Amino acid sequence: MKNNIFKKTLCIFFCASIFCVPGTALPENTIVPILDLLLLADESDDSSHDVAIAFIANYAQNGGDAPGLSTYNTAGIDNISVGNIDRINIAISSVPQQAADSEVEIQAIVNALVNVHEDAEDGDTEGWDTYATPGTIANVLEHGGHAISFQGDDGLNNGFGLTGLEISSGFMASWSMKYSNDFRFFIRVRTSNLGSNVYLEYTPENINRGRYTAGANTYLHNGLGAGVNDGTWKTFTRNVKIDLERLLPNDTLEAIIGFSVRGSGFIDDIMTFKSTPMWAIGDSTVAEYPDDRHDRRGGWAEMLYKHTLYGAPVYDFARPGDSSRTFYEKDNAYAGKDFWYDEENLTNQGAKAHIDSITSQAKGGFLFIQFGHNDGNFGTANDTFANFDAEQFGDYITRYVTEAKALNVIPVLVTPVTYLHVGTNDPEDLHQYAGMDGNGGVGDYPQIMKSVSINENVLLLDLTQKSYDYYREHFTSDAALQDAYGSDWVHTNQLGATQVSKLIKELACEYQGTYISDARLLCKQFRNDVSSDIVTHEDAQEIQSPTDNWTFFSNTAGSTATNVLEHNGRAIKLTGNDGTGNGFTYTTFPVSDGFIASWSMKYDDDFRFFVEARTANFGEDITVLFEYTPDTSNLQFTSSGTFRLIKNGIGNNANNGTWRTYTRDIEADLKTLFPDDTVTEIRAFHIRGSGLLDDLETSSRPASEEFHFNGHRYKIIKTALSWGDASAAAQSDNGYLANIGSIEENHEIYSRLNRYIAESEYGNTSSANGGNAAYVWIGASDSVSEGAWRWTNNDQQFWTGLSANNGGTPIAGQYNNWGHHSGNDGAQMEPDNSGNQQDHAAIALTEWPLDSGSLGQASQWNDLNEGNRLYYIIEYD
């Protein structure tokens, strides 16, 4: 059962981008990032263990500039071998540089972070048992060491379980598996409401099927991705707490009590560990504000949680009005108390004490430090210095850095976020208050922080430059600036704060400087996608009580709302016996920003879809209903009592019995008729008529030609060209047709296309040999060798053959999203090389063929003739 993971992973060196050969020394003055490439020693050999400890100690004491191993006792060097660092990435991701010294055993560091429940290195199968149809369990040589083998002759009926666990903290779970057939992986948990019969279920498919029950057991299903059972080793990491709360929002996770799997294959390295906390200190541009504040002000640290990957907690201790000194000392004019040491704040502990108490449990974390806005001589009561003193400012920043290190926390300096010059509404006056261009006479705080970064060997994120560049690029009108800054041109509202927090994530993930090790660790805490500004109100994943948020109105006789298998997953089926006389309402929480609404529907009869909103001019007492109908009528306005109705047609084929996705900018629809009004809230969705609904979403993203995702820029080109001409045009613009490498990237691209390309334009980018559907070219082709699908920007093959339904397979489990049948079987139908002429890939905006969706759905890929003239999307590195 559990043993020492280091007996499998002995030691790893990194020498100028190549792995060192066992028995050789590192070159002199090699910088080895301890947090990414940790030296691990075999405890059975004292000499190699001592070498590793000495090397790590020297690394920590010399700020990362470590001499070669040849300067140490190398008697045991021949006993150190190269291991697989991927096995322990999660173990080291929370270890701060300062934690490793000659007094700390490497084993103790990692044991404090990670519970290894099975690494198979003890050579036995203790703790495992079979259930359902019995199979065989063996400890075998696999996965660079030992692994657990499960074998049976009854497919998913063969069950294997590891029980007797009681994990009450550290709810991140990771495991490795090698399966070539179907499987079901389960994490059994105990919750406050449902007890010990709750199972989180993970399967090799792209969809999440939500919550269901079987007997006394409750199952919460998540797909790990189609193709992960391709017979190669895969490692998965899940935040069990978040996976549970997403489907059981009113329940609480108490403990993980077991792991099990159905199906034959191999399992290894089952671990649990804690997520990495983050803290922030600073001024009003960083701080958290009440949700009911009149101007919805927000600081960037308050919104940072929207981008974290594993639900890492974010503690925002920034305080409005504070400077680097007043946060540290007790003379803030607004509060009269410091926040760093004050025992009367934060439940009788200052921010420093709070960080200390958390790190004693969570081991590590990051502290963001941003000051500068209140540090100059502006004649206000909370001035830091009578006259600006660069040395004093640097001293206080250095104090935070020093004390963060003492707390085993990684300090991250953040230069002051840009804001507009007070008193001007001119975007051309955009500048750094903190002194980039000398405005305000306050000195160059960003440069001082950069000096501290160099002197103290800590990571710095240049938010001053990043936000300045972003604002200059995107804020081209007073209205846009007002949307981000509220009313005073200084502070962001919650929408602007969300964008600035995204810039923090981008800075960490794009960083290429001296402290790249810390930046990589920080980047690992964030999600790969940037779709956090999309709010999903109904995706049919809650299948236990599908009517919890659904109610009926008008003629309610015979009205039902049920959760069914549809739309390549689950959807809500609304039925009644009175046509549009049957009304259905989905009540959501009030949406106060993000007024772009999106929904998917499958109707073959008449319907009326409504978005219920409030606007500034109509006020709280008037309900504004935006109505969308299956016709081509122009905008119409009617009034009745306390209701105002704005009607729009969304096309005659909207009720043709196929799945269709619609996106409407509610505020734009309002301003077409009432240009001086603005939307203040979206409160509910309503529909009249029987049919299927899915994916009710709202978003703050406007339709735009360009967008960014995961460090890359994309541009949607609404000029219809052949695939060859589109590819050439992309290259001439120093880009390439988009290479889609993940489900997150595919979702981002499709959602952007869906917002930017109106349905009225679909005829300009449709394909007669693609089922008359609308498409956009992407950068995949098999024109060089039939069936060998490659991305043209890097010549990387990701697929071979025709559809999976006809024997096609992904290469090494790489992502693909070829068209699937719309029915419950969801069979993959593309690529099919129809007519032996379809050698180029496009992403679909609609299902195809249009009358059935029998070959593919919107957002999926189809292979098409090169001569089709379609819109295209360019990606830039």
PEJOVEN-V954370 format. One record per residue. N is the residue number from 1. SS is DSSP state (hx for helix, st for strand, lp for the rest). PHI is phi in radians with two decimals (* if undefined). Layout:
N/SS/PHI + N/SS/PHI
//
This chain:
1/lp/* + 2/lp/-1.24 + 3/lp/-2.51 + 4/lp/-1.79 + 5/hx/-1.08 + 6/hx/-1.35 + 7/hx/-1.26 + 8/lp/-1.63 + 9/lp/-1.88 + 10/lp/-1.43 + 11/st/-2.87 + 12/lp/-2.41 + 13/lp/-2.07 + 14/lp/-2.35 + 15/st/-2.21 + 16/lp/0.85 + 17/lp/1.31 + 18/st/-2.27 + 19/lp/-1.38 + 20/lp/-1.27 + 21/lp/-1.40 + 22/lp/-0.92 + 23/lp/1.62 + 24/lp/-1.97 + 25/lp/-1.66 + 26/lp/-1.24 + 27/lp/-1.06 + 28/lp/-1.04 + 29/lp/1.08 + 30/lp/-1.21 + 31/st/-1.59 + 32/lp/-1.97 + 33/lp/-1.20 + 34/lp/-1.08 + 35/lp/-1.36 + 36/lp/-1.82 + 37/lp/-2.26 + 38/lp/-1.48 + 39/lp/-1.32 + 40/lp/-2.03 + 41/lp/-1.98 + 42/lp/-1.32 + 43/lp/-1.11 + 44/lp/-1.31 + 45/lp/-2.14 + 46/hx/-1.09 + 47/hx/-1.17 + 48/hx/-1.18 + 49/hx/-1.12 + 50/hx/-1.12 + 51/hx/-1.05 + 52/hx/-1.12 + 53/hx/-1.07 + 54/hx/-1.12 + 55/hx/-1.11 + 56/hx/-1.13 + 57/hx/-1.05 + 58/hx/-1.13 + 59/hx/-1.04 + 60/hx/-1.12 + 61/hx/-1.32 + 62/lp/-1.95 + 63/lp/1.08 + 64/lp/1.72 + 65/st/-1.68 + 66/lp/-1.76 + 67/lp/-1.22 + 68/lp/-1.14 + 69/hx/-1.10 + 70/hx/-1.13 + 71/hx/-1.40 + 72/lp/-1.81 + 73/lp/-1.18 + 74/lp/-1.78 + 75/lp/-1.05 + 76/lp/-1.74 + 77/hx/-1.13 + 78/hx/-1.20 + 79/hx/-1.60 + 80/lp/-1.70 + 81/lp/-2.11 + 82/st/-1.45 + 83/lp/-2.01 + 84/lp/-1.84 + 85/hx/-1.14 + 86/hx/-1.05 + 87/hx/-1.10 + 88/hx/-2.10 + 89/hx/-0.97 + 90/hx/-1.20 + 91/hx/-1.20 + 92/hx/-1.68 + 93/lp/-1.17 + 94/lp/-1.92 + 95/lp/-1.48 + 96/lp/-1.23 + 97/hx/-0.96 + 98/hx/-1.30 + 99/hx/-1.34 + 100/lp/-1.63 + 101/lp/-2.53 + 102/lp/-1.17 + 103/lp/-1.64 + 104/lp/-1.98 + 105/lp/-1.27 + 106/hx/-1.04 + 107/hx/-1.05 + 108/hx/-1.16 + 109/hx/-1.04 + 110/hx/-1.26 + 111/hx/-1.06 + 112/hx/-1.24 + 113/hx/-1.72 + 114/st/-2.26 + 115/st/-1.77 + 116/st/-1.64 + 117/st/-1.62 + 118/st/-2.79 + 119/lp/-2.21 + 120/lp/1.17 + 121/lp/-1.38 + 122/lp/-1.48 + 123/lp/1.44 + 124/lp/-2.16 + 125/lp/-2.15 + 126/lp/-0.97 + 127/lp/1.68 + 128/st/-1.62 + 129/st/-2.59 + 130/st/-1.75 + 131/st/-2.59 + 132/st/0.98 + 133/st/-1.44 + 134/lp/-1.07 + 135/lp/-2.35 + 136/st/-1.97 + 137/st/-2.13 + 138/st/-2.49 + 139/st/-1.72 + 140/st/-2.26 + 141/st/-1.38 + 142/st/-2.85 + 143/lp/1.03 + 144/lp/1.24 + 145/st/3.12 + 146/st/-1.96 + 147/st/-2.57 + 148/st/-1.72 + 149/st/-1.79 + 150/st/-2.04 + 151/st/-2.36 + 152/lp/-2.76 + 153/lp/-2.01 + 154/lp/-2.25 + 155/hx/0.97 + 156/hx/-1.26 + 157/hx/-1.37 + 158/st/-1.45 + 159/st/-2.04 + 160/st/-2.40 + 161/st/-2.32 + 162/st/-1.99 + 163/lp/-2.09 + 164/lp/1.39 + 165/lp/-1.63 + 166/lp/-2.58 + 167/st/-1.87 + 168/lp/-1.78 + 169/lp/-2.67 + 170/lp/1.40 + 171/lp/-1.75 + 172/st/-1.47 + 173/st/-2.11 + 174/st/-2.40 + 175/st/-2.68 + 176/st/-1.99 + 177/st/-2.62 + 178/st/-2.31 + 179/lp/-2.30 + 180/lp/-1.95 + 181/lp/-2.19 + 182/lp/-1.12 + 183/lp/-2.62 + 184/st/-2.34 + 185/st/-1.83 + 186/st/-2.14 + 187/st/-2.02 + 188/st/-1.55 + 189/st/-2.30 + 190/st/-1.98 + 191/st/-2.12 + 192/lp/-1.13 + 193/lp/-1.62 + 194/lp/-1.86 + 195/st/1.32 + 196/st/-1.70 + 197/st/-1.90 + 198/st/-2.03 + 199/st/-2.20 + 200/st/-1.51 + 201/st/-1.94 + 202/st/-2.22 + 203/st/-2.36 + 204/lp/-1.45 + 205/lp/-2.62 + 206/lp/-1.53 + 207/lp/-1.87 + 208/lp/-1.81 + 209/lp/-1.57 + 210/st/1.45 + 211/st/-1.79 + 212/st/-2.63 + 213/st/-2.14 + 214/st/-2.49 + 215/lp/1.13 + 216/lp/-1.54 + 217/st/-1.69 + 218/st/-1.94 + 219/st/-2.05 + 220/st/-2.09 + 221/st/-1.67 + 222/st/-2.41 + 223/st/-1.48 + 224/lp/-1.61 + 225/lp/2.04 + 226/lp/-1.13 + 227/lp/1.61 + 228/lp/-1.28 + 229/lp/-1.75 + 230/lp/-1.69 + 231/lp/1.49 + 232/lp/-2.04 + 233/st/-1.22 + 234/st/-2.27 + 235/st/-2.03 + 236/st/-2.13 + 237/st/-2.29 + 238/st/-2.33 + 239/st/-1.54 + 240/hx/-1.09 + 241/hx/-1.09 + 242/hx/-1.21 + 243/hx/-1.03 + 244/hx/-1.30 + 245/hx/-1.20 + 246/hx/-1.10 + 247/hx/-1.85 + 248/lp/-2.24 + 249/lp/-1.12 + 250/lp/-1.77 + 251/lp/-1.95 + 252/lp/-2.27 + 253/st/-1.31 + 254/st/-1.76 + 255/st/-2.87 + 256/st/-1.60 + 257/st/-2.13 + 258/st/3.13 + 259/st/-2.26 + 260/st/-2.66 + 261/st/-2.59 + 262/st/-1.95 + 263/lp/1.91 + 264/lp/-1.68 + 265/st/3.02 + 266/st/-2.24 + 267/st/-2.27 + 268/st/-2.72 + 269/st/0.89 + 270/st/-1.45 + 271/st/-2.39 + 272/st/-2.26 + 273/st/-2.80 + 274/lp/-1.73 + 275/lp/-1.32 + 276/lp/-1.63 + 277/lp/-1.34 + 278/st/-2.29 + 279/st/-2.21 + 280/st/-2.46 + 281/st/-2.21 + 282/st/2.85 + 283/lp/-1.96 + 284/lp/-1.17 + 285/lp/-1.36 + 286/lp/-1.88 + 287/lp/-1.30 + 288/lp/-1.65 + 289/lp/-2.29 + 290/lp/-1.08 + 291/lp/-1.12 + 292/lp/-1.62 + 293/lp/-1.03 + 294/lp/-1.05 + 295/lp/-1.77 + 296/lp/0.91 + 297/st/-1.10 + 298/lp/-2.63 + 299/lp/-1.73 + 300/hx/-1.16 + 301/hx/-1.19 + 302/hx/-1.07 + 303/hx/-1.74 + 304/hx/-1.12 + 305/hx/-1.05 + 306/hx/-1.15 + 307/hx/-1.96 + 308/st/-1.32 + 309/lp/-1.40 + 310/lp/-1.87 + 311/lp/1.20 + 312/lp/-1.04 + 313/lp/-1.17 + 314/st/-2.12 + 315/st/-1.83 + 316/st/-1.71 + 317/lp/-1.79 + 318/lp/-1.06 + 319/lp/-2.36 + 320/lp/-0.97 + 321/lp/1.52 + 322/lp/-1.49 + 323/lp/-1.88 + 324/lp/-1.09 + 325/lp/-1.48 + 326/lp/-1.22 + 327/lp/-1.20 + 328/lp/-1.56 + 329/lp/-2.08 + 330/lp/-1.68 + 331/lp/-2.59 + 332/lp/-1.27 + 333/lp/-1.12 + 334/lp/-1.47 + 335/lp/-2.01 + 336/lp/1.34 + 337/lp/-2.43 + 338/lp/-1.44 + 339/lp/-1.97 + 340/lp/-1.42 + 341/lp/-2.00 + 342/lp/-0.97 + 343/lp/-1.41 + 344/lp/-1.59 + 345/lp/-1.82 + 346/lp/0.95 + 347/lp/0.95 + 348/lp/1.14 + 349/lp/-2.60 + 350/lp/-1.29 + 351/hx/-1.03 + 352/hx/-1.09 + 353/hx/-1.16 + 354/hx/-1.13 + 355/hx/-1.06 + 356/hx/-1.07 + 357/hx/-1.18 + 358/hx/-1.28 + 359/hx/-1.18 + 360/hx/-1.15 + 361/hx/-1.79 + 362/hx/-1.59 + 363/lp/1.05 + 364/lp/1.80 + 365/lp/2.43 + 366/st/-2.22 + 367/st/-2.05 + 368/st/-1.46 + 369/st/-2.20 + 370/st/-2.31 + 371/lp/-2.35 + 372/lp/2.42 + 373/lp/-1.14 + 374/lp/-1.93 + 375/lp/-1.67 + 376/lp/-1.71 + 377/lp/-1.60 + 378/lp/-1.84 + 379/lp/1.35 + 380/lp/-1.79 + 381/lp/-1.17 + 382/lp/-1.82 + 383/lp/-0.97 + 384/lp/-1.33 + 385/lp/-2.31 + 386/lp/-1.03 + 387/lp/-2.30 + 388/lp/-1.01 + 389/lp/-2.31 + 390/hx/-1.05 + 391/hx/-1.14 + 392/hx/-1.15 + 393/hx/-1.04 + 394/hx/-1.08 + 395/hx/-1.11 + 396/hx/-1.20 + 397/hx/-1.08 + 398/hx/-1.11 + 399/hx/-1.06 + 400/hx/-1.08 + 401/hx/-1.09 + 402/hx/-1.07 + 403/hx/-1.30 + 404/hx/-1.13 + 405/hx/-1.06 + 406/hx/-1.14 + 407/lp/-1.56 + 408/lp/1.08 + 409/lp/-1.99 + 410/st/-1.49 + 411/st/-1.34 + 412/st/-2.25 + 413/st/-1.38 + 414/st/-2.20 + 415/lp/-1.21 + 416/lp/-1.03 + 417/lp/-1.13 + 418/lp/-1.18 + 419/st/-2.59 + 420/lp/-1.39 + 421/lp/-1.12 + 422/lp/-1.08 + 423/lp/1.70 + 424/lp/-2.20 + 425/lp/-1.88 + 426/lp/-1.62 + 427/hx/-1.01 + 428/hx/-1.21 + 429/hx/-1.56 + 430/lp/-0.98 + 431/st/-2.84 + 432/lp/-1.46 + 433/lp/-1.03 + 434/lp/-1.41 + 435/lp/1.84 + 436/lp/-1.04 + 437/lp/-1.93 + 438/lp/1.51 + 439/hx/-1.13 + 440/hx/1.53 + 441/hx/1.06 + 442/lp/-1.83 + 443/lp/1.42 + 444/lp/-1.84 + 445/hx/-1.07 + 446/hx/-0.99 + 447/hx/-1.18 + 448/hx/-1.13 + 449/hx/-1.14 + 450/hx/-1.12 + 451/hx/-1.15 + 452/hx/-1.08 + 453/hx/-1.00 + 454/hx/-1.20 + 455/hx/-1.18 + 456/hx/-1.80 + 457/lp/1.00 + 458/lp/-2.26 + 459/st/-1.21 + 460/st/-2.23 + 461/st/-1.90 + 462/lp/-1.50 + 463/hx/-1.22 + 464/hx/-0.99 + 465/hx/-1.19 + 466/hx/-1.10 + 467/hx/-1.22 + 468/hx/-1.04 + 469/hx/-1.10 + 470/hx/-1.14 + 471/hx/-1.14 + 472/hx/-1.11 + 473/hx/-1.35 + 474/hx/-1.85 + 475/lp/-1.67 + 476/lp/-1.91 + 477/lp/-2.58 + 478/hx/-1.04 + 479/hx/-1.10 + 480/hx/-1.14 + 481/hx/-1.13 + 482/hx/-1.09 + 483/hx/-1.04 + 484/hx/-1.56 + 485/hx/-1.86 + 486/lp/1.23 + 487/lp/-1.97 + 488/lp/-1.96 + 489/lp/1.10 + 490/lp/-2.07 + 491/lp/-1.80 + 492/lp/-1.40 + 493/st/-1.48 + 494/hx/-1.14 + 495/hx/-1.16 + 496/hx/-1.13 + 497/hx/-1.12 + 498/hx/-1.09 + 499/hx/-1.18 + 500/hx/-1.14 + 501/hx/-1.10 + 502/hx/-1.17 + 503/hx/-1.13 + 504/hx/-1.06 + 505/hx/-1.04 + 506/hx/-1.12 + 507/hx/-1.06 + 508/hx/-1.14 + 509/hx/-1.42 + 510/hx/-1.69 + 511/lp/-1.08 + 512/lp/-2.31 + 513/lp/-1.59 + 514/lp/-1.08 + 515/lp/-1.79 + 516/hx/-1.14 + 517/hx/-1.08 + 518/hx/-1.13 + 519/hx/-1.10 + 520/hx/-1.10 + 521/hx/-1.10 + 522/hx/-1.13 + 523/hx/-1.04 + 524/hx/-1.11 + 525/lp/-1.41 + 526/st/-1.88 + 527/lp/-1.21 + 528/lp/-1.35 + 529/lp/-1.58 + 530/lp/-2.19 + 531/lp/-1.72 + 532/lp/-1.22 + 533/lp/-1.50 + 534/st/-1.71 + 535/st/-1.89 + 536/st/-1.64 + 537/st/-1.61 + 538/st/-2.58 + 539/lp/-2.18 + 540/lp/1.18 + 541/lp/-1.36 + 542/lp/-1.52 + 543/lp/-1.75 + 544/lp/-1.26 + 545/lp/-2.35 + 546/lp/-1.16 + 547/lp/-1.74 + 548/lp/-0.97 + 549/lp/-1.90 + 550/st/-1.84 + 551/st/-2.29 + 552/st/-2.05 + 553/st/-2.50 + 554/st/1.07 + 555/lp/-1.45 + 556/lp/-1.59 + 557/lp/-1.10 + 558/lp/1.35 + 559/lp/-1.36 + 560/st/-2.44 + 561/st/-2.25 + 562/st/-2.26 + 563/st/-1.78 + 564/st/-2.30 + 565/st/-1.35 + 566/st/-2.87 + 567/lp/1.03 + 568/lp/0.95 + 569/st/2.99 + 570/st/-2.25 + 571/st/-2.60 + 572/st/-1.72 + 573/st/-1.77 + 574/st/-1.90 + 575/st/-2.31 + 576/lp/-2.78 + 577/lp/-2.03 + 578/lp/-2.35 + 579/hx/0.97 + 580/hx/-1.31 + 581/hx/-1.30 + 582/st/-1.52 + 583/st/-2.00 + 584/st/-2.29 + 585/st/-2.18 + 586/st/-1.89 + 587/st/-1.65 + 588/st/-1.98 + 589/st/-1.22 + 590/st/-1.05 + 591/st/-1.72 + 592/lp/-1.76 + 593/lp/-2.65 + 594/lp/1.58 + 595/lp/-1.91 + 596/st/-1.69 + 597/st/-1.79 + 598/st/-2.40 + 599/st/-2.71 + 600/st/-1.99 + 601/st/-2.61 + 602/st/-2.35 + 603/lp/-2.26 + 604/lp/-2.05 + 605/lp/-2.23 + 606/lp/-1.13 + 607/lp/-2.65 + 608/st/-2.38 + 609/st/-1.82 + 610/st/-2.21 + 611/st/-1.96 + 612/st/-1.55 + 613/st/-2.48 + 614/st/-2.10 + 615/st/-2.24 + 616/lp/-1.13 + 617/lp/-1.41 + 618/lp/-1.27 + 619/lp/1.48 + 620/lp/-1.22 + 621/lp/-1.50 + 622/lp/-1.97 + 623/st/-1.65 + 624/st/-1.78 + 625/st/-1.91 + 626/st/-1.66 + 627/st/-1.82 + 628/st/-2.20 + 629/st/-2.28 + 630/lp/-1.42 + 631/lp/-2.70 + 632/lp/-2.01 + 633/lp/-1.16 + 634/lp/-1.40 + 635/lp/-1.00 + 636/st/-2.34 + 637/st/-2.23 + 638/st/-2.35 + 639/st/-2.35 + 640/st/-2.65 + 641/lp/1.03 + 642/lp/-1.63 + 643/st/-1.97 + 644/st/-2.20 + 645/st/-2.03 + 646/st/-1.99 + 647/st/-1.80 + 648/st/-2.37 + 649/st/-1.56 + 650/lp/-2.04 + 651/lp/2.03 + 652/hx/-1.16 + 653/hx/-1.67 + 654/hx/-1.17 + 655/hx/-2.06 + 656/lp/-1.65 + 657/lp/1.46 + 658/lp/-2.07 + 659/lp/-1.22 + 660/st/-2.38 + 661/st/-2.01 + 662/st/-2.15 + 663/st/-2.31 + 664/st/-2.29 + 665/st/-1.49 + 666/hx/-1.07 + 667/hx/-1.16 + 668/hx/-1.13 + 669/hx/-1.09 + 670/hx/-1.14 + 671/hx/-1.22 + 672/hx/-1.05 + 673/hx/-1.76 + 674/lp/-2.29 + 675/lp/-1.10 + 676/lp/-1.69 + 677/lp/-1.81 + 678/lp/-2.39 + 679/st/-1.34 + 680/st/-1.90 + 681/st/-2.73 + 682/st/-1.89 + 683/st/-2.03 + 684/st/-2.91 + 685/st/-2.11 + 686/st/-2.28 + 687/st/-2.60 + 688/st/-1.92 + 689/lp/1.95 + 690/lp/-1.70 + 691/st/3.03 + 692/st/-2.09 + 693/st/-2.27 + 694/st/-2.77 + 695/st/0.93 + 696/st/-1.35 + 697/st/-2.35 + 698/st/-2.22 + 699/st/-2.57 + 700/lp/-1.63 + 701/lp/-1.48 + 702/lp/-1.34 + 703/lp/-1.18 + 704/lp/-2.63 + 705/lp/-1.24 + 706/st/-2.03 + 707/st/-2.74 + 708/st/-2.12 + 709/st/-2.60 + 710/lp/0.89 + 711/lp/1.51 + 712/st/-1.94 + 713/st/-1.82 + 714/st/-2.28 + 715/st/-2.39 + 716/st/-1.62 + 717/st/-1.89 + 718/st/-1.68 + 719/st/-2.14 + 720/st/-1.39 + 721/st/-2.32 + 722/lp/-1.17 + 723/hx/-1.06 + 724/hx/-1.09 + 725/hx/-1.19 + 726/hx/-1.13 + 727/hx/-1.11 + 728/hx/-1.14 + 729/hx/-1.13 + 730/hx/-1.11 + 731/hx/-1.16 + 732/hx/-1.19 + 733/lp/-1.70 + 734/lp/1.10 + 735/lp/-2.34 + 736/st/-2.75 + 737/st/-1.05 + 738/lp/-0.96 + 739/lp/-1.80 + 740/lp/-1.77 + 741/lp/-1.93 + 742/lp/-2.75 + 743/hx/-1.13 + 744/hx/-1.16 + 745/hx/-1.16 + 746/hx/-1.09 + 747/hx/-1.10 + 748/hx/-1.10 + 749/hx/-1.11 + 750/hx/-1.09 + 751/hx/-1.12 + 752/hx/-1.21 + 753/hx/-1.06 + 754/hx/-1.10 + 755/hx/-1.42 + 756/hx/-1.57 + 757/lp/-1.80 + 758/lp/-1.25 + 759/hx/-1.06 + 760/hx/-1.13 + 761/hx/-1.65 + 762/hx/-1.02 + 763/hx/-1.11 + 764/hx/-1.40 + 765/hx/-2.41 + 766/st/-1.90 + 767/st/-2.24 + 768/hx/-1.14 + 769/hx/-1.56 + 770/hx/-2.12 + 771/lp/1.28 + 772/lp/1.11 + 773/st/-1.48 + 774/st/-1.66 + 775/st/-2.44 + 776/st/-2.32 + 777/st/-1.12 + 778/st/-2.15 + 779/st/-1.63 + 780/st/-1.92 + 781/st/-2.72 + 782/lp/-2.13 + 783/lp/-1.21 + 784/lp/-1.29 + 785/lp/-2.49 + 786/lp/-0.95 + 787/lp/1.55 + 788/st/-1.69 + 789/st/-1.40 + 790/st/-2.26 + 791/st/-1.47 + 792/lp/-1.30 + 793/lp/-1.30 + 794/lp/-2.30 + 795/lp/1.03 + 796/st/-1.52 + 797/st/-1.40 + 798/st/-2.13 + 799/st/-2.61 + 800/st/-2.30 + 801/lp/1.59 + 802/lp/-1.50 + 803/lp/-1.14 + 804/hx/-1.06 + 805/hx/-1.16 + 806/hx/-2.15 + 807/lp/1.64 + 808/lp/-1.23 + 809/st/-2.51 + 810/st/-1.30 + 811/lp/-1.57 + 812/lp/0.93 + 813/lp/1.24 + 814/lp/-1.17 + 815/lp/-1.16 + 816/lp/-2.62 + 817/lp/-2.52 + 818/st/-1.11 + 819/lp/-1.04 + 820/st/-2.11 + 821/lp/-1.08 + 822/lp/-1.34 + 823/lp/-1.30 + 824/lp/-1.14 + 825/lp/-1.26 + 826/lp/1.02 + 827/lp/-1.09 + 828/st/-1.35 + 829/lp/-1.91 + 830/lp/-2.11 + 831/lp/-1.33 + 832/lp/-2.14 + 833/lp/0.86 + 834/hx/-1.01 + 835/hx/1.25 + 836/hx/1.00 + 837/lp/-2.31 + 838/st/-1.78 + 839/st/-2.13 + 840/st/-2.41 + 841/st/-1.72 + 842/st/-2.47 + 843/st/-1.67 + 844/st/-1.54 + 845/lp/-1.66 + 846/lp/-2.42 + 847/lp/-1.26 + 848/st/-2.51 + 849/lp/-1.00 + 850/lp/-1.08 + 851/lp/-1.54 + 852/lp/-2.53 + 853/lp/1.15 + 854/lp/-1.34 + 855/lp/-2.00 + 856/st/-3.08 + 857/lp/-2.13 + 858/lp/-0.96 + 859/lp/1.53 + 860/lp/-1.60 + 861/st/-1.85 + 862/st/-2.32 + 863/st/-1.61 + 864/st/-2.32 + 865/st/-1.15 + 866/lp/-1.05 + 867/lp/-1.34 + 868/lp/-1.02 + 869/lp/-1.76 + 870/st/-2.29 + 871/st/-1.13 + 872/st/-2.56 + 873/st/-2.18 + 874/st/-1.77 + 875/st/-2.00 + 876/st/-2.19 + 877/lp/-1.22
//
